[in-house]
Amino acid sequence: MSNTEITILGFTIIFVATTLGAATVFLFKKQISPKLNTLILGFAAGVMIAASIWSLMLPSIEQSSDWGDWSFVPALVGFLAGGLFMVVIDKVVPHIHVSGEAEGPKSNFKKTTKLFMAVTIHNIPEGLAVGFAFGGALAENTTAAFMGALGLAIGMSIQNFPEGAAIALPMQNVTGSKWKSFLLGAGTGVVEPVFATVGYFLASSLSVAQPWFLAFAAGLMIFVVAEDLIPDAHMEENSHLGTWGVMIGFALMMVLEVALG
């Protein structure tokens, strides 16, 4: 495959995986059990933590090596900026988590719309991370760099499948329609290739800012893990399942990064 084909594949699979996960609404009559939900969210958290380290933070520091002893600065500033950006998004976009916790300004939006917005916000960092990785690969212009970016996309896709199910199944209880639940679940994944494209062109056209972009994406993802995934997993109720979900997700992403990167 050419580098362009690898990039297109990476952008496509992150959305396809979410769509396939949402399609499970046609296979199950009830929403997933609390234990399985804890495992899924823990797994997603583990994948995102590992991706933030291997695909984003470490490359950010490595690419800032010409800063000498201050090579941590772009990673530090970008990381914190990503977290602050997510705080702003949480404040200005009305949404409600699957757990029932509402955030953002008051609005007359339906519960389905707020649920949709919550998961969509969560998917934006993943799309940007993939886009920044492929944009950096284009700047480096090596097959190894593109395969490393593809490894990140595969990792995001693996965790997007159960996440697609985790949002579509609860949606069914709210909408009363399998088709509406499927379309809403799949729709949350649309932002991923869109923001992947945005990240790709930013990183490839502003290569000097690549370390900052990578760390920014890491900050976005770690914020989502700490603010949304871990609390929504209710790990205190199924602590071992949640913990093993995190560990398995982390280990899988680590293997993908080393094997493909």
Sequence and secondary structure as in RCSB ss.txt:
>XXXX:A:sequence
MSNTEITILGFTIIFVATTLGAATVFLFKKQISPKLNTLILGFAAGVMIAASIWSLMLPSIEQSSDWGDWSFVPA
LVGFLAGGLFMVVIDKVVPHIHVSGEAEGPKSNFKKTTKLFMAVTIHNIPEGLAVGFAFGGALAENTTAAFMGAL
GLAIGMSIQNFPEGAAIALPMQNVTGSKWKSFLLGAGTGVVEPVFATVGYFLASSLSVAQPWFLAFAAGLMIFVV
AEDLIPDAHMEENSHLGTWGVMIGFALMMVLEVALG
>XXXX:A:secstr
  HHHHHHHHHHHHHHHHHHHHGGGGT SS   HHHHHHHHHHHHHHHHHHIIIIIIHHHHHTTGGGGGGTTHHH
HHHHHHHHHHHHHHHHHS EE TTS EESS     HHHHHHHHHHHHHHHHHHHHHHHHHHHHHHT HHHHHHHH
HHHHHHHHHHHHHHHHHHHHHHHHHS HHHHHHHHHHTTTHHHHHHHHHHHHHHH GGGHHHHHHHHHHHHHHHI
IIIIHHHHTTTTSHHHHHHHHHHHHHHHHHHHHHH 
